[in-house]
Amino acid sequence: MELQRLFGANVRHHRKAKGWTLEQLAGQVGVSRETIGKIERGVAAPLFETAEKIAVAFGVPAPVLFGADAFPGTGERARLLTEINGTLSRMNDDQLDRAARMLKAFAT
């Protein structure tokens, strides 16, 4: 289930980075808007074929969407970075802006 949520969070991140709507990604992949929404929320796992089409649409290797090499290593640090990345990718633009300001304040 965690891998499903991570995949969905990465899909949302890449979609928003491209400035695409759910409909635009769905059109590129050949599935419904609802399917993409469920994948992004982590409530549905994509078929392998769908995962590959999503990766092709974004121009990234499919393993990237599953978090491969996102945070190399093991242990608590890698787990926390993966969890934080998933949380950040689910935020809307306003929430992400606030989170970035908070992180800057903590880091100084």
N, C-alpha and C positions, 0 to 999 in steps of 0.2 A: 504494500500500500504506500509506503514511503517513496519508493521509486516512482510510482504513479504520480504522486504529488510533485516530486522533483521534476519529472518530465513536464507536467502541466505548467509549473512555475517557469520553467525554461522556455516553453512555447510562448507563454504570455510575454515574457521578457523580450524575446526576439521579435514577436509580432509588434509590440509597442515601439521597439527600437526602429523598426521599419516604418512606423506610422500607419500600419494597416489596421483595418477594422476586422472584427470576427468574420464578417461577410467576405472581405477581400481574401483572407487566408483560406476560408472554406472554398471559395471559388478556385484558388490556386491548387488546392489539394483534391477537390472533387467530392467533398463531403458537406453536410449541412452545417449551418451556423451553430445549431444546437450541439452538434457533435464536438465542434471545436471548443465551445463553451464548457462542455462537460470534461473534456480533456484538460483544459486549462485549470479548472477547479479541482482536478484530481479525483473526480467521481467516476470517470470512465477511462479505461486503458485503451489506447489505440491499437488497432491491428498493426502487425509489423509493416505491412504495405503502406498504411496510413502514416506511420511514424517516418518511414523513408521518404514519402512524398512531402511531409512537413519539412524535413531536413533539406530536401532538394529546393523547396520554395525559399528557404532562408539562406541557402548556399553554405550550409555547414554540414560536417559529417554527422550522421545520426547519433553516434555515441556522445557527442557534445550535449545533445538534448537530454540525455540520461545522466548528465553530470560527470562524464568521464573526463578526468584530468582538470576538472574545474578547480579543485583544491587538492593538489597532490599530497600524499601522505596519509597517515592514519592517526587515530587517536582523537582526543578531545578537541584540539584546535580545528582539525579538518571537519569534524562533526559540527562544531559551532559555526564555522564559516558556511558550510552547506545549509544549515538551518537558517542562518541570517539571510543568505542569498535567496532562499525560497520565500521567506517572509517579505523581503524587499520587493521581489518581483511581483507579488500579489497586490502591492499598494498602488493606489491611483497617484497621479502626478503631484497633487497637493500633499498627500501623505509622504511621498518619497522626498519632496523638498524639505518638509519638516524633519524627517529622519536624517537627512544629510546635514542639516544645520545642527541637530542634536549631536551627531557623531563628531562633527568638527569641534563643537564645544567640549566634548569629553576628551578629545585627542590633544587638546592644547593645555 
